[in-house]
Amino acid sequence: SWIKPSAFQHMLKFLRQAEPETKQISRAAEVFQRTLRVLKKRVTPRYNDELTAPELDVASSDWLYSFAWQYFWTHFMILFVRQNPRWGAANTALVRWLPAEYEDGESEPKGWNPERLHNGFQLPLPRTVSSEIMTSSSKWTDDSYSQLLVEWGQYISHDMAMTPQSTGSDVSIDASCLNTCENFSLFSFFRSGISQALQRQQLNAVTSFIDASAVYGHSPKLESFLRDLSGRNGKLAVNDQFKDPKGRPYLPFVTRLPSACHQDLQGERVECFSAGDSRVSEGLPLTSLHTLWLREHNRIAEALKHMNGHWSPEMVYQEARKIISALHQIITTRDYLPKIIGPESFEHYIGPYRGYDPSVDPSVSNVFTTAAFRFGHATISPILWRLNESFHEHERFPHLRLHNTLFSPWRIVKEGGIEPVLRGVIGSAASAVSADMLLADEVTERLVVLDTLQHMDLAALNLQRGRDHGLPGYNDWREFCGLKRIKTLDDFSVLVQDRRVAERIFDLYKDPDNIDVFLGGLVERLLPGSRTGPLFACLIGRQMKALRDGDRFWWEADGVFTRQQKEELLKFSLSRLICDNSDVGEVPLDSFIFGKYPSHYGSCDRIPSMNLDVWREEMSEGQPVKLLSSFFSYYFKNRCFRAPGQLSG
């Protein structure tokens, strides 16, 4: 294999940390699927009744009976209470927009059996595709947008989806491929956890909704850990060891110490940070965004408590959370998406909001999280720029190669706070996407594995993940979106607008129906005013419309906010978030737009801000009962009908 199993196993376990509830569900599904496989092998058309207990050591008959009874009553009660209450909930299956394609129809990834042909040909190995087509030693920049646009894409993707790795321990393909990865000629590859028994389906461990679960968590236990319950102020917990140079708080550390994050060779340890999403410490820009939202929640909570002294800490917390969730939705749909899929695709696939539609399933789709929204991997910059107050290279903290920044929160604490990083992502142009320069070699050749000298290949990993999930090929998804299937090299060359790249892809895959959807969508010519081609614009647009229209707590939905509150929410921007929660004093009006300093920058005094006074509630006779009733109505609607840990949005 290409990499030592122990090293990659360590890395993947860190990348995909799941809550105990998620692990329990995933493990139960694996056991159930393996049990059914044993039953399927033993039950033949001749009614062989020689099934014995030792062959069912993974599950006794009593266990099966208990499992079936619990499964039935759980789902019966859910349906009795409300139709489709688990749509979009944490620890439910990613939805399938097209049927899964496994080599055995149940779970074997495409390409698992090297002797199996696809349209008459073997599938190319993911590592081969990566090295021959996808890896680039250089990247162009797109002077239209700042690198913050890229970083927001990573951040908001973590708010919508996390696919946990399999917890299985056997050496079959149901587990980790630790000893059998010669089939992939790739590396030790952990399969994604399963959630359904008859055919392998993958879990989404977090809530699908854009609901700021990356800030607050997706389970009651995690949510409780992240709150400052002892302060009785409705705030989130902060780091009790370090503060930034101006006394602003950092995120709290994880509880399991020592953590796996890299350390400075001098001075105190800085552990991995903790947030609503376990991937918070992956990169410095991601950590910085998490830090901003922690501070913003506490800023809003303090303001709400000051103007509504009769509110309980719980009321303050819930209302602040509700506001933060709405701001995530506004930034993503108003400021981010039109730049990603283009204004025409936004209008075609998403369009204006017309209210909550209970028939729309808002769950994240498998193809969206496994392929389409990974387009952003081609926009990762190989350099992390760190800038001073004049938006020049920082005198004390120079630019860094990407692999020197991963899982290194110590650089935030000991190297100037989040400000040099924030100025860097605002003040540098985003990496461009082009068919001949896809993923930077920083992420295909030098992506750091924790505690080892080994590296991983993000492009190959994405290709294999798509096959692991049984995603149909590029052509099938084009047809799904109403786009023309490609049949010839000439067809493909028109879409790619680079015949050399099209020729290399055809030479490797032999048949256009074999092309992996991640690769095919990535090399398409970008639509005007967008960062994606027609296929990914379709898949992303359809997903985002479902997330909006199927969310009964969407910020624009009836009864969620008053008209005056909605008007104030619309004044918010990422630039305002940065101004209110960091020492950055000058920003563009839209921080996603790249501009030269100082001509395209303005003082924070000129950036519009929300007037939280519209959340003021005057105390009157009977008001405490009214407030309590209002709170419990909102709280229990979320708790009972949405999902644990998903209280707003």
SESE-579234 format. One line per field, with one value per residue (C-alpha): residue in one letter; z negated, y, x. Coordinates in nm, 2 decimals, padded with zeros to 4 digits. Each point is the difference from the previous one (the first is absolute). Layout:
BEGIN
residuo c(A; ...)
zz c(Z; ...)
yy c(Y; ...)
xx c(X; ...)
//
This chain:
BEGIN
residuo c(S; W; I; K; P; S; A; F; Q; H; M; L; K; F; L; R; Q; A; E; P; E; T; K; Q; I; S; R; A; A; E; V; F; Q; R; T; L; R; V; L; K; K; R; V; T; P; R; Y; N; D; E; L; T; A; P; E; L; D; V; A; S; S; D; W; L; Y; S; F; A; W; Q; Y; F; W; T; H; F; M; I; L; F; V; R; Q; N; P; R; W; G; A; A; N; T; A; L; V; R; W; L; P; A; E; Y; E; D; G; E; S; E; P; K; G; W; N; P; E; R; L; H; N; G; F; Q; L; P; L; P; R; T; V; S; S; E; I; M; T; S; S; S; K; W; T; D; D; S; Y; S; Q; L; L; V; E; W; G; Q; Y; I; S; H; D; M; A; M; T; P; Q; S; T; G; S; D; V; S; I; D; A; S; C; L; N; T; C; E; N; F; S; L; F; S; F; F; R; S; G; I; S; Q; A; L; Q; R; Q; Q; L; N; A; V; T; S; F; I; D; A; S; A; V; Y; G; H; S; P; K; L; E; S; F; L; R; D; L; S; G; R; N; G; K; L; A; V; N; D; Q; F; K; D; P; K; G; R; P; Y; L; P; F; V; T; R; L; P; S; A; C; H; Q; D; L; Q; G; E; R; V; E; C; F; S; A; G; D; S; R; V; S; E; G; L; P; L; T; S; L; H; T; L; W; L; R; E; H; N; R; I; A; E; A; L; K; H; M; N; G; H; W; S; P; E; M; V; Y; Q; E; A; R; K; I; I; S; A; L; H; Q; I; I; T; T; R; D; Y; L; P; K; I; I; G; P; E; S; F; E; H; Y; I; G; P; Y; R; G; Y; D; P; S; V; D; P; S; V; S; N; V; F; T; T; A; A; F; R; F; G; H; A; T; I; S; P; I; L; W; R; L; N; E; S; F; H; E; H; E; R; F; P; H; L; R; L; H; N; T; L; F; S; P; W; R; I; V; K; E; G; G; I; E; P; V; L; R; G; V; I; G; S; A; A; S; A; V; S; A; D; M; L; L; A; D; E; V; T; E; R; L; V; V; L; D; T; L; Q; H; M; D; L; A; A; L; N; L; Q; R; G; R; D; H; G; L; P; G; Y; N; D; W; R; E; F; C; G; L; K; R; I; K; T; L; D; D; F; S; V; L; V; Q; D; R; R; V; A; E; R; I; F; D; L; Y; K; D; P; D; N; I; D; V; F; L; G; G; L; V; E; R; L; L; P; G; S; R; T; G; P; L; F; A; C; L; I; G; R; Q; M; K; A; L; R; D; G; D; R; F; W; W; E; A; D; G; V; F; T; R; Q; Q; K; E; E; L; L; K; F; S; L; S; R; L; I; C; D; N; S; D; V; G; E; V; P; L; D; S; F; I; F; G; K; Y; P; S; H; Y; G; S; C; D; R; I; P; S; M; N; L; D; V; W; R; E; E; M; S; E; G; Q; P; V; K; L; L; S; S; F; F; S; Y; Y; F; K; N; R; C; F; R; A; P; G; Q; L; S; G)
zz c(00.00; 00.05; -00.37; -00.33; -00.13; -00.36; 00.11; 00.22; -00.26; -00.26; 00.24; 00.11; -00.36; -00.08; 00.30; -00.06; -00.37; -00.07; -00.30; -00.19; 00.12; 00.36; -00.06; -00.17; 00.29; 00.26; -00.19; -00.04; 00.37; 00.08; -00.23; 00.15; 00.36; -00.08; -00.16; 00.31; 00.21; -00.20; 00.03; 00.38; 00.04; -00.20; 00.12; 00.35; 00.23; -00.15; -00.34; -00.17; -00.37; -00.13; -00.14; -00.33; -00.28; 00.05; 00.35; -00.16; -00.27; 00.10; -00.11; -00.19; 00.07; -00.31; 00.12; 00.34; -00.16; -00.23; 00.29; 00.22; -00.28; -00.10; 00.37; 00.06; -00.30; 00.05; 00.35; -00.07; -00.27; 00.22; 00.28; -00.25; -00.14; 00.33; 00.36; 00.10; -00.32; 00.06; 00.34; -00.04; -00.36; -00.12; 00.03; 00.29; 00.35; 00.27; 00.27; 00.34; 00.30; 00.22; -00.11; -00.14; 00.23; -00.19; 00.18; -00.19; -00.01; -00.38; -00.13; 00.21; 00.13; 00.38; 00.09; -00.30; 00.22; 00.24; 00.23; 00.04; 00.31; 00.03; 00.35; 00.11; -00.18; -00.35; -00.19; -00.04; -00.35; -00.19; -00.07; 00.37; 00.09; -00.26; 00.10; 00.38; 00.02; -00.32; -00.18; 00.08; -00.12; 00.05; -00.03; 00.17; -00.20; 00.06; -00.06; -00.02; -00.34; -00.33; -00.15; -00.27; 00.25; 00.00; -00.37; -00.05; 00.23; -00.22; -00.32; 00.12; 00.15; -00.36; -00.12; 00.25; 00.01; -00.16; 00.11; -00.28; 00.08; -00.06; -00.35; 00.13; -00.11; 00.24; 00.30; 00.26; 00.21; -00.26; -00.21; 00.06; 00.29; -00.22; 00.14; 00.34; 00.16; 00.29; 00.16; 00.01; 00.02; -00.20; -00.37; -00.32; 00.06; -00.26; 00.15; -00.10; -00.27; 00.10; -00.11; 00.18; 00.02; 00.34; 00.20; -00.13; -00.07; -00.17; -00.30; -00.04; -00.36; -00.02; 00.08; 00.37; -00.06; 00.02; -00.37; -00.15; -00.14; 00.07; -00.29; -00.23; 00.07; 00.12; -00.32; -00.34; -00.17; 00.23; -00.02; -00.38; 00.00; 00.22; -00.22; -00.30; -00.22; -00.32; 00.10; 00.04; 00.28; 00.31; 00.14; 00.14; -00.19; 00.08; -00.05; -00.36; 00.07; 00.29; 00.13; 00.30; -00.05; -00.04; -00.26; 00.25; -00.06; 00.19; 00.04; -00.28; 00.02; 00.05; -00.31; 00.10; -00.07; 00.13; 00.33; 00.34; 00.13; 00.09; -00.26; 00.00; -00.12; -00.26; -00.28; -00.11; 00.18; 00.21; 00.03; 00.28; -00.02; -00.06; 00.18; 00.13; 00.28; -00.09; 00.31; -00.14; -00.03; 00.35; 00.13; -00.13; 00.21; -00.11; -00.36; 00.04; 00.13; -00.29; -00.24; 00.16; -00.04; -00.36; -00.08; 00.20; -00.20; -00.32; 00.12; 00.10; -00.32; -00.21; 00.19; -00.03; -00.37; -00.05; 00.17; -00.12; -00.36; -00.07; 00.25; -00.14; 00.10; 00.21; 00.18; 00.07; 00.13; 00.23; 00.15; 00.06; 00.16; 00.22; 00.12; 00.07; 00.20; 00.21; 00.07; 00.12; 00.24; 00.13; 00.06; 00.19; 00.22; 00.06; 00.01; 00.07; 00.23; 00.29; 00.03; 00.00; 00.25; 00.18; 00.00; 00.28; -00.17; -00.33; 00.16; 00.18; -00.27; -00.32; 00.08; -00.24; -00.33; -00.01; -00.34; -00.18; 00.21; -00.22; 00.31; 00.05; -00.16; -00.11; -00.07; 00.15; 00.30; 00.04; 00.33; -00.14; -00.29; 00.16; 00.33; 00.10; -00.30; 00.00; 00.29; -00.26; -00.03; 00.33; -00.14; -00.30; 00.00; -00.05; -00.20; -00.32; 00.02; -00.33; 00.03; -00.22; -00.06; 00.34; 00.17; 00.08; -00.11; -00.38; -00.14; -00.28; 00.15; 00.36; 00.26; -00.05; 00.23; -00.06; -00.15; -00.27; -00.12; -00.03; -00.35; -00.15; -00.22; -00.19; 00.29; -00.08; -00.37; 00.03; 00.33; -00.02; -00.04; 00.28; 00.15; 00.23; 00.14; 00.05; 00.18; 00.21; 00.12; 00.07; 00.16; 00.23; 00.32; 00.01; 00.18; 00.34; 00.14; 00.34; 00.16; 00.04; -00.36; -00.23; -00.35; -00.13; -00.08; -00.36; -00.04; 00.23; -00.09; -00.33; -00.20; -00.35; -00.20; -00.37; -00.20; 00.30; 00.30; 00.24; 00.23; 00.16; 00.34; -00.02; 00.37; -00.01; -00.33; 00.15; 00.30; -00.22; -00.23; 00.29; 00.09; -00.36; -00.01; 00.32; 00.18; 00.37; 00.26; 00.15; 00.30; -00.22; -00.21; 00.31; 00.12; -00.35; 00.04; 00.35; 00.16; 00.31; -00.06; 00.16; 00.25; 00.18; -00.07; 00.20; -00.22; -00.31; 00.14; 00.05; -00.36; -00.14; 00.24; -00.02; 00.25; -00.16; -00.34; 00.18; 00.18; -00.31; -00.18; 00.30; 00.02; -00.37; -00.02; 00.35; -00.01; -00.09; -00.22; -00.23; -00.09; -00.37; -00.07; -00.22; 00.28; 00.28; -00.18; -00.10; 00.35; 00.16; 00.13; -00.26; 00.05; 00.04; -00.34; -00.18; -00.15; 00.13; 00.33; 00.10; -00.19; -00.33; 00.03; 00.04; -00.29; -00.24; 00.10; -00.05; -00.33; -00.13; 00.11; -00.19; -00.31; 00.01; 00.10; -00.22; -00.31; -00.20; -00.22; 00.30; -00.10; 00.26; -00.10; -00.15; -00.38; -00.04; -00.01; 00.01; 00.30; -00.19; -00.11; 00.36; 00.12; -00.26; 00.07; 00.37; -00.10; -00.13; 00.20; -00.05; 00.00; -00.30; -00.17; 00.04; -00.12; -00.31; -00.11; 00.09; 00.02; 00.38; 00.04; 00.38; 00.23; 00.34; 00.00; 00.12; -00.13; 00.26; 00.27; 00.05; 00.01; -00.03; -00.32; -00.09; 00.30; -00.04; -00.38; -00.25; -00.37; -00.21; -00.10; 00.35; 00.00; -00.07; -00.32; -00.15; -00.26; -00.26; -00.16; 00.21; -00.23; -00.31; -00.19; -00.26; -00.32; -00.08; -00.22; 00.11; 00.22; -00.19; 00.07; 00.37; 00.04; -00.17; 00.22; 00.31; -00.08; -00.08; 00.32; 00.21; -00.20; 00.01; 00.36; 00.08; -00.25; 00.09; 00.37; 00.14; -00.17; -00.33; 00.00; 00.29; -00.17; 00.26; 00.35)
yy c(00.00; 00.36; 00.10; -00.17; -00.12; 00.11; 00.36; 00.04; -00.18; 00.26; 00.29; -00.12; -00.07; 00.36; 00.15; -00.19; 00.02; -00.09; 00.03; -00.32; 00.00; 00.00; -00.28; -00.21; 00.04; -00.07; -00.31; -00.13; 00.03; -00.18; -00.29; -00.02; 00.00; -00.27; -00.20; 00.02; -00.10; -00.32; -00.06; 00.06; -00.25; -00.27; 00.04; -00.17; -00.10; -00.35; 00.15; -00.10; 00.01; -00.07; 00.35; -00.03; 00.23; 00.02; 00.15; 00.27; 00.10; 00.36; 00.00; -00.25; -00.06; 00.19; 00.30; -00.01; -00.02; 00.30; 00.19; -00.05; 00.09; 00.31; 00.10; -00.04; 00.20; 00.28; 00.06; -00.05; 00.26; 00.24; -00.03; 00.03; 00.33; 00.17; -00.08; -00.03; 00.14; -00.16; 00.18; 00.18; -00.12; -00.11; -00.36; -00.08; -00.12; 00.23; 00.00; -00.16; 00.20; -00.30; -00.36; -00.12; -00.19; -00.27; -00.28; -00.26; 00.21; 00.03; 00.14; -00.07; 00.33; 00.04; -00.11; -00.24; -00.31; 00.06; -00.27; 00.17; 00.21; 00.31; 00.06; -00.24; 00.16; 00.01; 00.32; 00.20; 00.00; 00.32; 00.07; -00.02; 00.24; 00.24; -00.01; 00.01; 00.25; 00.17; 00.11; 00.33; 00.16; 00.35; 00.19; 00.31; 00.25; 00.14; 00.37; 00.03; -00.17; -00.01; -00.32; 00.05; -00.13; -00.33; -00.02; 00.07; -00.30; -00.23; 00.15; -00.03; -00.35; -00.11; 00.15; -00.22; -00.33; -00.24; -00.36; -00.21; -00.28; -00.36; -00.14; -00.35; -00.21; -00.29; -00.02; -00.01; 00.30; 00.10; 00.13; 00.19; -00.17; 00.00; -00.32; -00.02; 00.34; -00.15; 00.00; 00.38; 00.03; 00.31; -00.01; -00.12; 00.11; 00.01; -00.05; 00.23; -00.12; -00.17; 00.07; -00.24; -00.38; -00.12; 00.23; 00.20; 00.35; 00.27; 00.20; 00.38; 00.04; 00.36; 00.19; 00.07; 00.34; 00.32; 00.05; 00.09; -00.35; 00.06; 00.26; -00.18; -00.37; -00.26; -00.19; 00.10; -00.12; 00.20; 00.31; -00.01; -00.03; 00.30; 00.22; 00.22; -00.15; 00.11; 00.37; 00.01; 00.25; -00.18; 00.00; -00.26; -00.13; 00.15; -00.10; 00.03; 00.00; 00.24; 00.33; 00.21; 00.31; 00.22; -00.24; -00.16; -00.36; -00.31; -00.32; -00.25; -00.30; -00.36; -00.21; -00.29; 00.10; 00.00; 00.07; -00.11; 00.35; 00.12; 00.20; 00.28; -00.13; 00.28; 00.11; -00.13; -00.25; 00.12; -00.29; -00.05; 00.24; -00.12; 00.13; -00.13; -00.18; -00.22; 00.11; 00.35; -00.03; -00.12; 00.33; 00.35; 00.18; -00.25; 00.04; 00.38; -00.02; -00.22; 00.25; 00.29; -00.18; -00.09; 00.37; 00.11; -00.22; 00.13; 00.36; -00.04; -00.20; 00.28; 00.27; -00.20; -00.06; 00.37; 00.12; -00.28; -00.05; -00.21; -00.27; -00.32; -00.12; -00.27; 00.26; 00.21; -00.29; -00.13; 00.34; 00.07; -00.34; 00.07; 00.32; -00.16; -00.28; 00.26; 00.18; -00.32; -00.05; 00.36; 00.00; -00.33; 00.07; 00.37; 00.05; -00.34; -00.21; 00.24; 00.04; -00.38; -00.12; 00.33; 00.24; -00.19; -00.34; 00.15; 00.14; -00.32; -00.26; 00.20; 00.31; 00.22; -00.14; -00.09; -00.15; -00.33; -00.30; -00.31; -00.23; 00.09; -00.23; 00.23; -00.29; 00.04; -00.22; -00.25; 00.15; 00.35; -00.06; -00.28; 00.17; 00.33; 00.21; -00.13; 00.23; 00.22; -00.23; 00.13; 00.35; -00.07; 00.23; -00.15; 00.31; 00.15; 00.37; 00.19; 00.38; 00.30; 00.30; 00.14; -00.32; -00.08; -00.31; -00.01; 00.10; -00.26; -00.27; -00.08; -00.19; -00.38; -00.30; -00.17; -00.32; 00.21; 00.14; -00.31; -00.11; 00.28; 00.21; 00.11; 00.24; 00.19; 00.03; 00.07; 00.18; 00.30; -00.13; -00.04; 00.35; -00.08; -00.30; 00.20; 00.27; -00.26; -00.17; 00.34; 00.16; -00.29; -00.10; -00.34; -00.29; -00.05; -00.32; -00.13; -00.34; -00.01; 00.11; -00.17; -00.08; 00.15; -00.25; 00.13; -00.21; -00.29; -00.05; 00.18; 00.00; -00.07; -00.31; 00.06; -00.13; -00.15; 00.09; -00.15; 00.19; -00.05; 00.07; 00.20; -00.05; -00.38; -00.01; 00.19; -00.23; -00.31; 00.15; 00.03; -00.36; -00.11; 00.18; -00.17; 00.33; -00.04; 00.14; 00.34; -00.07; -00.12; 00.31; 00.22; -00.18; 00.05; 00.37; 00.01; 00.05; -00.18; -00.33; 00.00; -00.27; 00.11; 00.17; 00.30; 00.03; 00.00; 00.24; 00.26; -00.03; 00.00; 00.27; -00.17; -00.28; -00.13; -00.05; -00.17; -00.23; -00.11; -00.07; -00.20; -00.19; -00.10; -00.08; -00.14; 00.05; 00.33; -00.19; -00.10; 00.35; 00.07; 00.28; 00.20; 00.02; 00.06; 00.28; 00.16; 00.03; 00.16; 00.35; 00.25; 00.17; 00.38; 00.17; -00.33; -00.23; -00.32; -00.17; -00.09; -00.33; 00.11; 00.32; -00.22; -00.24; 00.28; 00.21; -00.28; -00.08; 00.35; 00.05; -00.31; 00.11; 00.33; -00.10; -00.31; 00.19; 00.10; 00.22; 00.19; 00.36; 00.13; -00.25; 00.13; 00.05; -00.04; 00.37; 00.32; 00.23; 00.24; -00.27; -00.13; 00.35; 00.02; -00.35; 00.09; 00.28; -00.26; -00.11; -00.19; 00.33; 00.11; -00.33; 00.07; 00.36; -00.09; -00.29; 00.07; 00.28; 00.03; 00.36; 00.03; -00.24; 00.00; 00.04; -00.36; -00.20; -00.27; 00.25; 00.05; 00.36; 00.19; 00.16; 00.28; 00.11; -00.28; 00.01; 00.20; 00.06; -00.22; 00.31; 00.00; -00.37; -00.04; -00.18; -00.15; 00.20; -00.26; 00.23; -00.16; -00.30; 00.21; -00.12; 00.23; -00.17; 00.02; -00.18; -00.36; 00.03; -00.27; -00.26; 00.12; -00.03; -00.34; -00.12; 00.14; -00.16; -00.34; 00.00; 00.08; -00.23; -00.31; 00.04; -00.01; -00.28; -00.23; 00.06; 00.08; -00.18; 00.01; 00.28; 00.18; 00.28; 00.28; 00.10)
xx c(00.00; 00.10; 00.01; 00.05; -00.34; 00.07; 00.07; -00.31; -00.22; 00.11; -00.07; -00.34; -00.11; 00.09; -00.17; -00.33; -00.05; -00.36; -00.22; -00.08; -00.35; 00.12; 00.25; -00.27; -00.24; 00.27; 00.12; -00.36; -00.06; 00.33; -00.09; -00.35; 00.13; 00.26; -00.27; -00.22; 00.30; 00.04; -00.38; 00.01; 00.29; -00.18; -00.35; -00.01; -00.28; 00.02; -00.12; 00.32; -00.08; 00.35; 00.05; 00.18; 00.08; 00.38; -00.06; -00.21; 00.25; -00.04; -00.36; -00.21; -00.36; -00.10; 00.20; -00.16; -00.35; 00.08; 00.15; -00.30; -00.25; 00.19; 00.04; -00.37; -00.12; 00.25; -00.11; -00.37; 00.01; 00.20; -00.26; -00.28; 00.13; 00.08; 00.05; 00.37; 00.15; 00.34; 00.06; 00.32; 00.07; 00.34; 00.10; -00.23; 00.09; 00.12; -00.28; 00.04; -00.11; 00.11; 00.02; 00.34; 00.23; 00.19; 00.19; -00.20; -00.32; 00.04; 00.32; 00.31; 00.16; 00.04; 00.35; 00.02; 00.03; 00.29; -00.14; -00.34; -00.04; -00.20; -00.13; 00.27; 00.29; 00.16; -00.04; 00.32; 00.15; -00.08; 00.36; 00.08; -00.28; 00.13; 00.36; -00.06; -00.29; -00.09; 00.33; 00.15; 00.32; -00.14; -00.33; -00.13; -00.20; -00.35; 00.02; -00.38; -00.02; 00.20; 00.12; -00.27; -00.25; 00.19; 00.02; -00.37; -00.07; 00.19; -00.15; -00.37; 00.06; 00.08; -00.32; -00.20; 00.18; 00.25; 00.02; 00.15; 00.24; -00.09; 00.04; 00.03; 00.29; -00.01; 00.23; -00.28; -00.08; -00.25; 00.27; 00.32; 00.18; 00.31; 00.13; -00.16; 00.05; 00.20; -00.34; 00.02; 00.38; -00.07; 00.05; -00.17; -00.35; -00.28; -00.34; -00.28; -00.23; -00.33; -00.35; -00.23; 00.02; -00.12; 00.24; 00.29; -00.10; 00.21; -00.09; 00.00; 00.12; -00.11; -00.32; -00.05; -00.15; 00.20; -00.06; 00.34; 00.05; 00.37; -00.03; -00.24; 00.04; -00.24; -00.08; -00.12; 00.32; 00.23; -00.23; 00.01; 00.38; 00.04; -00.22; 00.10; -00.27; 00.17; 00.00; -00.38; 00.04; -00.11; 00.36; 00.22; 00.30; 00.34; 00.36; 00.11; 00.37; 00.07; -00.14; 00.10; 00.22; -00.31; -00.16; -00.25; -00.08; 00.11; -00.19; 00.02; 00.23; -00.11; -00.04; 00.22; 00.35; 00.27; -00.17; 00.14; 00.06; 00.36; 00.19; 00.25; 00.33; 00.03; -00.24; -00.33; -00.21; -00.29; -00.26; -00.25; -00.29; -00.35; -00.31; -00.33; 00.19; 00.30; 00.19; 00.05; 00.38; 00.07; 00.12; 00.06; -00.26; -00.26; 00.10; -00.02; -00.36; -00.10; 00.15; -00.19; -00.33; 00.07; 00.07; -00.30; -00.24; 00.14; -00.02; -00.37; -00.08; 00.14; -00.20; -00.32; 00.04; 00.08; -00.32; -00.22; 00.10; -00.31; 00.11; 00.14; 00.35; -00.17; -00.21; 00.30; 00.20; -00.28; -00.08; 00.37; 00.04; -00.31; 00.16; 00.34; -00.17; -00.19; 00.33; 00.16; -00.30; 00.02; 00.37; -00.01; -00.31; 00.04; 00.38; 00.16; -00.22; -00.05; 00.37; 00.05; -00.27; -00.04; -00.31; -00.18; 00.03; -00.10; -00.32; -00.06; 00.06; -00.08; -00.20; -00.19; -00.12; -00.37; -00.04; 00.05; -00.10; -00.06; 00.03; 00.37; 00.26; 00.28; 00.24; 00.35; 00.04; 00.28; 00.12; 00.00; 00.23; 00.21; 00.06; -00.16; 00.08; 00.35; 00.06; 00.16; 00.29; 00.12; 00.01; 00.21; 00.30; 00.35; 00.10; -00.16; 00.06; 00.04; -00.03; 00.06; -00.23; 00.12; -00.09; 00.36; 00.19; 00.02; 00.34; -00.01; -00.22; 00.09; -00.20; -00.02; -00.03; -00.33; 00.15; 00.16; -00.33; -00.22; -00.11; 00.21; -00.22; 00.32; 00.06; -00.32; 00.08; 00.38; 00.02; -00.22; -00.35; -00.25; 00.07; 00.30; -00.20; -00.32; 00.19; 00.17; -00.32; -00.16; 00.30; 00.11; -00.17; -00.17; 00.16; -00.15; -00.16; 00.12; 00.00; 00.38; 00.07; -00.24; 00.13; 00.32; 00.27; -00.01; -00.32; 00.09; 00.37; 00.07; -00.32; 00.12; -00.10; 00.01; 00.30; 00.17; 00.20; -00.25; -00.23; -00.34; -00.15; -00.32; -00.09; 00.04; -00.19; -00.29; -00.02; 00.01; -00.26; -00.24; 00.05; -00.03; -00.34; -00.11; -00.05; -00.11; 00.23; 00.03; -00.22; -00.29; 00.01; 00.00; -00.31; -00.15; 00.05; -00.15; 00.34; 00.12; 00.19; 00.35; 00.07; 00.31; 00.33; -00.12; -00.31; 00.22; 00.25; -00.27; -00.10; 00.35; 00.14; 00.34; 00.04; 00.32; -00.17; -00.30; 00.24; 00.18; -00.33; -00.13; 00.33; -00.03; -00.37; -00.04; -00.38; -00.17; -00.25; 00.28; 00.11; -00.03; -00.25; 00.25; 00.25; -00.25; -00.18; 00.33; 00.15; -00.31; 00.03; -00.12; -00.33; 00.00; 00.05; 00.04; 00.26; -00.16; -00.11; -00.35; -00.02; 00.13; -00.21; -00.31; 00.08; 00.10; -00.30; -00.25; 00.15; -00.01; -00.36; -00.10; 00.19; -00.19; -00.35; -00.01; 00.11; -00.31; 00.23; 00.16; 00.06; -00.25; -00.28; -00.32; 00.03; 00.37; 00.09; -00.20; 00.02; 00.22; 00.23; 00.04; 00.09; 00.28; 00.13; 00.04; 00.24; 00.25; 00.30; 00.32; 00.18; -00.21; 00.08; 00.37; -00.03; -00.19; 00.21; 00.36; 00.25; -00.03; -00.11; -00.03; -00.19; -00.17; -00.38; -00.02; 00.30; -00.06; 00.10; 00.37; 00.12; 00.33; 00.08; -00.07; -00.22; -00.26; 00.00; -00.20; 00.00; -00.21; -00.20; -00.15; -00.10; -00.38; -00.09; -00.31; -00.20; -00.08; -00.24; -00.28; 00.04; -00.09; -00.31; -00.15; -00.10; -00.37; -00.25; -00.03; 00.32; 00.20; -00.27; -00.02; 00.38; 00.01; -00.28; 00.17; 00.33; -00.13; -00.21; 00.31; 00.22; -00.22; -00.09; 00.37; 00.08; -00.29; -00.04; 00.34; 00.28; 00.19; 00.25; -00.17; -00.18; -00.02; 00.06)
//
